[in-house]
Amino acid sequence: MSILFEASRLKGLKVQNRFVRSATWERMADENGFATRELTDLMVGLAEGNVGLIITGHSYVLPEGQAHPHQLAIYSDDYIPMLSKMTDEVHKAGGRIALQIAHAGFRADTTLTQTTSYGPSVIKDDGVAICAEMDADHISNVISSFGKAAQRAVEAGFDAVEVHGGHGYLVSQFLAPLFNNRKDEFGGNIINRSRILVAILREIKSKVGENAPVLLKLNSEDFFVGGFTGDEMLRVVSILEEQKVVDAIELSGGNSYRGIAKYSPVRTGPIKNIKDEAWYEEAAKQYKKLCSIPLILVGGIRSFETAERLVTSGITDYVAMARPFICEPRLVKRWEIGDIARSKCKSDTLCFSNILDGGLFHCVTYEKANH
């Protein structure tokens, strides 16, 4: 049996294999952020497809932090009952599920939030301020809100929580000098810029205790001038290991804000062979030399061969995918029964462009090919 199908433990959580469904916005919550029947069915389908750990799309911890329409919310106890139904059905299907929690920072959609957007510093676009700077009290409230959101997640039956610390949302904004020019304890060197992240994780730990693993999605680097660098990533994970505030890190990269980065977190274009896969492998190798926190590696993994090599060689402990599971929710089960042909995902990103246009969350290419 391949190592990919061996069970393991994340802290106290038993995970049936080494596959993780990486978070993505599904546009399947209702207009107020409540989980729907359709979203629950999606999660159950992934569990039935033998995905070891399912991570939901990002759920916002404060109303001001909403990034997208029909995005999950977790800022109030009102959301617990519908989320509990989701986790209960996933568990009945044999799955394990984590809730990703997030704040969009200055990338919040103010047409939805009906309030000012906030970031680590004032950000200007063509000379016009697009957000206000968070003061100390506001930062304290954000930290507290992440902790309360994590506590609600555990109450709702989630097996783990993941903080979204990448891709240009609030935590990622604090880590990037281009967006963070504060002069207080949250700005300046990388120790200060990571202070809010450490505080959020510590707050979550104080709320969930031993009840659930705490995960973090973190960029390997931002890929733009003035962004979070690979060397800074290594410094941050060292800090997190010293502080003992996180149980696993999902390593990603890039930023989709106004095309400033060389790479977006979601790269468009065919992945033709295994040489095009595992975009952050080199960063993962550096991480493993330095850090013992279990690693989940995402980014361009499309073949069984690559997934097995990454885990067997110790480059990562888990492999995560997003678009391949949109195309094939039962991909893991297919590989497990012996059909190890590469994922059918074409990486054309039509699935995401479709939901940006208000369409359904599904693989557009697969649908066209079968109708």
N, C-alpha and C positions, 0 to 999 in steps of 0.2 A: 504494500500500500504506500502511496506517495505521502511524503511528510505533509503535503497540503491538506490531507484529510485526517490528520491526527488531531485529537482534542488537545486543548491547552487551557491554561488559566490566566486570566487578566485579574490580578489581585485575587479575589475569591470567586470570580465569575468563571464558570466553565464554558468555553467556546468550542463548539463541535468540530471546527476546522479552522484553517488559516485565512479564510476569505471574509472580507468586510465590504459591506455596501457603503460607499462614501456618500456623504450628504449632498443633496442637491435640491434646489427649489422646485417643487412639483406643481405649484399653483392649484392645489387640490384642497386646501382648507376653505372654509366658507369666508364670506366677506369680512367677518369679524374675528377670524383667526382660529375658529373651532375646527377640530378634526371632523372629517366627513366619512361617510360610508365608503366613498371611492378611495380616499386616502388609506383607510384601514385595510381595504381589500388589496391595495398595492403592497402594503407592508406584509400582509399575510401571504401573498403570492411569493414574496422574496423568501419568507420563512419556509414555505413549501418547496421552494427551489434549493433549499439547504445552504443558504447564505449564513455563514457562521455568526456574524454580528451585523445587524442592520442599524445604520445611523440615519435618523430622520433628516429631512430638510431643516434648515436653520429656523428656529423659533425665537421670536423677539421677546426680550425680557422687560422692556418698557415700551409704551405706546409710541414714544418719540423715535424708537430704534427700528421701526418697520421699514424694510427695504423694498418689498414687492407686494402687489395685490394678492389676495388669497394665500398669504403666508401664515404658517402656524404661529400662534401666540402662546405665551406661558407667563404673562405678567400678573395674572390673577388666579385665585383658587377656582374661579368659574370654569376654567379650562380643564380641570382635573377629571371630571366624570367622563367626557368624551375620549380623553387620552387614555383613561383606564380601560375603556372598552377596546381600544386599539391594542394596548399591551396584553390584555387578557386573551384576545384572539390570536395574537402572535405567539404567545406562550403555548396555547392549545395546539398550534401548528408546529411546535417544537423549536421555535426560534428564540433568539435573544435580541433585544432592541435597546438602543441608546437614543436619548434625545439630545440633539445639538441645540445649544442656546447661544444667542448672538445679540449684538447691537450694531446697527449699521453706521453709527456715527454720522459724519457729514453726508454720507451716501443714502441716508434715509429719504424716502419719497414723501416730500412735504405735502403733496396733493392728497396723500392718504392720511398722514399723521395730523394734518391741519395745525402744525406747530413749527417753530423754528427748528432747524437741524443744528446739531452740535458736534464739535470735534475737539481734538486736543488743542488746536489753535485756530484762529480765523483763517479760512481758506478763501482765496479770491479766484474768480474765473473772469477773464477779460476785465480785471480791475474791480469787479463787483464781488462783495463778500457773499459766499454761499452758505456760511455757517457761523455760529457764534462759538466762542471758546468756553469750554467747561471750566467753572471755578471749582475750588476744592470741595465745596458742599455737593456740587453736582457729581463730581467724581466719586465721592463717598456713597452717594445714592445709587450710582451705577454699580459699584462693587456690591453693595447690599442687594440690589435687584438680581444680580447673577446668582447670589447665594440663595435667595428666596425661590428663584426659578428652578434651581437644582433640587431644592427640597420638595417642590411641587412635583418635579419629575419622578422622584423616588416614591412619593405618595401615590402617583399615578401608575406605579408598577414598572417603570423603566429600569432596566438592568444596569445602566450606566448613563453618564452624562458627558457630553463633549462641548467644550468651549470653542467657539469659532474665533481663532486668533490669526487667521490669514486672509488673503484675497482682497485686502483693502477695506475691510470693515473696521469697526472702532479700535479693537485691540491692535490690529495691524497698522492703523493710522498712528497710534501712539509709538509704535516701534520704528516708524519711518521718519527720518529727519526732515524730509520734504514737507510732511504734514504736521510735524511736531516741533515747533520752535519755542516751546515754553521755557521759562527761566526758573521755574520752581523745581521741586523734587521729582516731578514727573517728566522733565525735559532735560536735554543735554546729552550726557553719555548714555551708553546702552544700558547700564545698570539702572539709571533713572527712567529711561524710556520703557523699560520692562517692568517698572514698579507696579503699574496698574494691573498687569497680567498676573504677577505674583500675588497681589492682594486679592484679585478675583478668585484665583485657584485656592488660596488659603481660606477665603470666606466660604467657598463651596465645600471644602473639606470639613470645615467646622459645622456645616449644616447636614451633610450626608454621612459623615463619619465612616464607619466600615460597611455601610449599607450598599454602596455602589462604587465601582471604579470611576475615577475622574480622568477623562481624556482631554487632549488638546489638539486642535488642528492648527498647525504652524507652518508658515512659509519657510522653505529652504533658503529662498531669497526672493526679493521683489522684482528684480530684473529691470530697474530703471534708476537713473541717476538721482541720488537722494533717497533711495529706498533702503529697506532692511537688507543687509548683506549676508552672504554665507558665513563669514567669520562671526558676525553678530549672532546669527542663529546658533552657532556652536557655543558662544558665550552664554546665551540665554538658556539653552538646555542644561548647561553646567550649573547655572544658578538654580534652575528648577529641580535638578537632582539633589543639590545641596539642601534645598528647602523641603524636599520630600512632599511636594504639593500636587503631583500628577502621577498617574499610574500607567499611562501610555501616551505616546505622541504620534499623531498622523502627520506625516511630512508631505507638504504640497509646495506650491509656488505660484508666483505671478500675480498680476493685478489687472482687472478689466476696466479700471476707471479711465475714461476718455482716451484710451489707446496709448497711455503714457509708457506702458511697459513693453519690453521686447516680446514677452510672452504673457498671454492671458492664462488664467487657471484652466480654461477650456480651450484647447488648441484645435483649430479646424484643419482638416486635411487628412488624407488617408495615411494610416500607419501600415505601410506595405510589407514590412518584415520585422524580425525581432530586433534588428539594429535601431529601429525607430522607436522602440518601446522603452519604458522605465525612465522617464525624463529626469528624475531626481536621484538616479542611482548613485552618482558620484557623491552627492551631498549625503546620501544615506551611509555610504562607506565611511565618510569623515565622522558622521554622527556616531556610528558604532565603535569607532576607535576611542571615542571620548566619553560616551554615555551608556549606561546600562538600563535606562528606562525602555521598556518594550516599545518597538517601533512598528508603526503601520505605514506602509509606503503606497502612495497613490500616484497616478500620473502616467497615462499612456500604456498601461499593462493590458495586453489583449490576447496573449497566448498562454496556454498551459505551460509550455516549455519555459517561458520567461518567469512566470509565477513560481514554478518549482525551483528554478535556478536561484532566484532571489532568496527564497527561504532556506533551501538546502545549504547555500554558501554562507548563510548568516548575515546577509546584507540587510535583511529585514525579518521581523517575526511574523508579520501579517501582510497580505497584499489587499489593497482596496481598489475598487472600481466603481464608477458611476454610470457612464453611458452604456457600457456593455450590459448592465443589468436593466437598463431601459429597453434595450433591444431584446435581451434574453433573460427574463427573470429566473429561468431555470438553468442558467449556464453552469453553475456549480454542479447541479445534479447530472447534467449531461456529461461533464468531464468525469464525474465520479463513477459513472457506469461504463466509462471506457472510450467514449467519443470525445477525443481531445483535440479536435479541429479548433482553430482559433475562433475567437468571438466573431459573430456576424456583424458587429458594430463597424460602420464605415467611418466613424469620427467626423461625419459631415456637419454635425451640430444642428441639423434640422429639427431635432427634438426640442432644443432650447429656443431656437428662433420661432418655432411654432407657438410655444407657450408665451413668449414675449408679445406675440401678436394676439394673445387671448385664446389660443387654441388648446386642445387637450394635451396632456402629458403622455406621450407615447412615441414609439419609433416610427417616424414618418416614412423613412426609407423602406423599412420592413413592410409596412402597410402597402406602399405603392407596389412593391415587388410581388405581393400576394393577392392583388386585386386586379 
